[in-house]
Amino acid sequence: MNRHLSRSIVMQTLFELDFNGLVSGKTKIKDTKTALLRNTEEFAPGMGDFSFVQELLDNILEKRKDIDDIIEKAAPEWPIDKISIVDRNILRIGLFELLFADRKEVPAKVAINEAIELAKTFGGESSGRFVNGVLGAVYKEMGEPGKDEVSKKKTKKKIEDVPYEKMPIKRLGGAVIYAKDGDDIQLALVHDVFGHWTLSKGGIDEKDDTEKGTAKKIKEELGIKIEIKDKLGENEYIASDPEIGKMRKQVVYFLAESKFTELKLAEKGGLDDAKWFKLEDIAELNFYDDILPIVTKAVNILLKK
């Protein structure tokens, strides 16, 4: 039996169920079997051993909530419903096989590589890199893949939600970093595994003031020293932490100057690149909606200098 073909059928079935709003704890057995049989007959007519396809689909649907929680843990700032239907269901297949499948049958590298191949076949231009980044980040967080990691997730107690005003607050600082390169002005940006260019930022220690803490985190992430010039704005959003529960993240963004030097991106989950861009090239980049106004404000300030 061709297991790659089987995974393709499961992915297309998950896509269909998800598109019709049926991938949830209330998914009906009749709906899943109807969709799976139709896709199997269309893409693998005459398939003799149907058990792997059926078992894989059933197990993913059973573990869907746990798998989605793991995706949120790997990228807490990115809601599941904002990931494309194709990519999030490929992730569900890859994460199930990475975390819950029998390692003798599906080694970790096989689970990751198979998911990447699905992304290249069915996803968009950046899907392969995106899936690789997310699964790679989860794999690193796991350390050595093993059963102990799974058992901890099963026995973890549910964290009760608290009202907005009682949520713990985490301070973060970020910056639009610029440098003079002859007559040009360059901006330092980081690229995340979801295909967006964004701003370097990090959590601020309680002992540090906002500017000092921001400069410290950017040096850790990009390996460059910055000098804060202007405050660009603030942002607050609610995120879920697997240990604490819901929290309010308050981000302050600055305009900061640095020397035009090599960026050395720290190894951490969620980011896969860091580059300098000339101001005239910024308009072509893919930014998050809440980051674009911050970058635009910074560019307007720099153009007046």
N, C-alpha and C positions, 0 to 999 in steps of 0.2 A: 504493500500500500504506500502511495506517495503522501508522506505526512505534510510536505509543503503545500500540496494541492488541498489537503484536508484543512489546513489552517486558512487557506484562501477562502474556502467555502464557509468556514466558521466566521471569518471576518465579514464576508458579504451578508451573512445571515444576521450578525450583530448590527451591521449597518442598517439593514432593513427594519429590524425591531426597534432600534434607536430612533430612526427617522420617523417611525410611526408612534413614538412615545411609549414603546412597550418594554424598554430595558429598565426595569425597576423591580422592587421587591414584589410587585403584583403581576409580574410577567406570567401569562397563562401557558401551561404546558402545550395546549392545543396550538397556540400561535407559534411557539418555537418549533414544534415538529413540522407544522405545515410549511413554514419558511425554509427550514433546513432541508426537507425532502425536495422541495421545488428547486432549490439551489444545487443540491447534489445531482438531481436528474439533468439539470441544464449544463453544469460545468464538469461533472464527472459521471456520465452515464455508464452504467455497468459496474460501478464501484462494488467490489465484493464485500470488503470489511467496512461496515458502517459504524462500528463501535467507537473508534477513536474520535470521529467527528462528533457523534452524539455526546460522548462523555466530556469532551473538551468544552463544547457549548454549554452543557448543563452545569459544569463546574465553574465556568466563568460567571454565569448568571447567578449562581449561588454565592460566589465570593465577590460579586460586583461592588457592594458597599465597602468591603475591606480594601479592595483594589483602588477604588476612587479615593478613599481616605489616604492611601499611600501616595497617590499622585498629588494630592493636596499637601501632604507633608514634604514632598520633594520640591514643590513649587507653590507655597501657600498664597502667593499673590495672584495666582492665575486660576480663576474658577473653571471647573470642569466643563460647564456649558459654553465657554468661550473657545475651547479647543475644537477643531473641526471634527465632524462625526467620524470620518475615516481615521484620523490620527488617534482619537481617544479610544476607539475600539481596537485598533492595533496595539495600543498601549495596554489595554485590558488583557489581550491575549499574551503579550510579552511578559507582563508583570505576573500573570497567573503562573506561567511556566517557569519564570525566574524564581518565584517565591513559594509556590505551592505544589508544583509537579514533582514527580519522582526524579531525583537527580541522576539516577542510573539510566533512565530513559531519555531525559532532557537535561543535559548539562547546562550550566548557566550561560556559557558562551553560545551554545546552540540556540537557547531561548532568545538571546539578544540579537544574534545574527538573523534568525528567522523573522523576527519582528522588523528588522531593518529592511530585509528583502520585500516584505509585504508593503512597507511604507514606500519603497521605490517603485513598486508595481502599481499600487492603487492610490497613493497620496499625491500631494503637490510637489513642487520643485524642492522645497525645503523639508519635506516630511521625513526623509531618511535621516538627515542630520538632527532633526527635532526628536525623533524616536530614540535615536542613538544617545542623544544628550540626556534625556529623561531616564532611560534605563541604566545608562552609565552612572548617573548621579545616585540612583537608588542602590545600584550594585556597590558603589563605594561606601555609602552609608551603612550597608549591611556588614562591611568588613569581609570576612569569609562566609559565603552563603552556607547556612546550616539550619537544622530544625529548631535550635534554641531561639532563633530570631522569630520564627513563626509562632512558637508557643507563647512568647512574651506578648505578641499582638493579640492572641486569643484570650489571655487571662487579664489583660488590661481593663481596669474599671472605667466605665463611662464617666466623662467629666460633665457635670451639670452646667447648663448655660446660666450666665448671670446677667442682670440688667446692664444696659449700656453705661450708665453712670458708675457702675461698680466694676467694670472691666479693668484689668490691669493695663497700664499704658507703657508702651515701649517707644523710646525716642530713637529716631534715625536721622542721619544727615547725609545729604547728597550734593553734588555740584556739577554745573556745566563748567568743564575745565578747558581753558584756552591757552594757547602758546603762540608766540610770534615766531614765524619762520620766514625770515627775510621780509618781503612786503606782504606776505600772506599771514592770515590768522587761521590756526588749526584748532579743531575741537577734539577732545579725547572722549570716545564713547565705548561702551561695552555692549556686546551682543549676547542675548540669552538664547536658551535652547528652543524657545518658541518662535524664533525668527524675527525678533524685534531688536533694534538698536535703542539703548536706553542710557541712563546716567549711573555712574558709579556711586554707590551709597552703602551705608552699613549702620549697625546699631551703635548707639553712643553709651559709653559707660556712665554710671551715675556720678562718678567723681569728676567727669570732664564737662566743661561747658560745651555748648553746641558747636561752635566754630572749631575749637581744639579737637573735639571728638570726631568731627567730620574729616578734618585734615588727617587725623590718625588712621581712620578707616580707609580712606582713599590711598594712603601710602601703603597700607597692608594689601589692598586689592590690586593696585596698578604699579606699585613700586616707585611712585613719583611724589615729590614734595609740592604742596600747593600753598598759595597765599590767597586768603579770602578777600574778595573785593566788594561784593554787593550781596544783599539778600534778595533772592528772586521770588520766593513765595513759600507757602506751606501747604501740606496735604495731610488728610487723615483718612484712614480706612480701617475696616475691621478684618482681622485675619484669624485663622484657627491654628493653634499650636497643639501638637499631639500630647504634650505633657500638661499644659496650662489650660487649654480650652480657648475660647474666644478672647481676643485682646484688641485694644485700640493702638494702631501704629501711627505715630505722628512724625511726619517727615518734613524737615526744613531743607530747602534747596538754596544753594549759593552760586554766585559767579566767582570762579577762582582762577588764578593765573599760575602757570607752571612753565618750566623750561621745555622746549621742544626736544624731548628725548625719548628713548625706547620705552614702550609700555610693557610691563612684565605682569601679565594676568596671573593672579594667584589661583591655585587649583582648588576649586570649590564647585559644588553642585549648582546648576542653573545657568552658568555663564560659559561660553565656549570661544570668545574672541574679544579683543580690544584693539582699537585702531584710532589713528588721527585722521580727521577729515577736514578739507578746506571748507570754508563757509559756503561757497557756491555749490558744494556737493551735498549739503545737508538736506535740501528739499527733496532729494530722490530717495531718502532713507525711510524705512518702515518704523515709525514711533508709536508708542501707546498714546491713546487719546489724552490721558491726564499728564503725560510728559511733554507733548508737543507745545502747549502754551508756555511752559517753563523754558524750553529750548528757544522758542520764538522770541520771548522777552530778552533772553541773553544775547541772541544774535542782534536784535535791535540796539541794545546797549553797546555792543562791540562795534557796530557800524557807525556809531556816533563818535567813537573815540578817535 
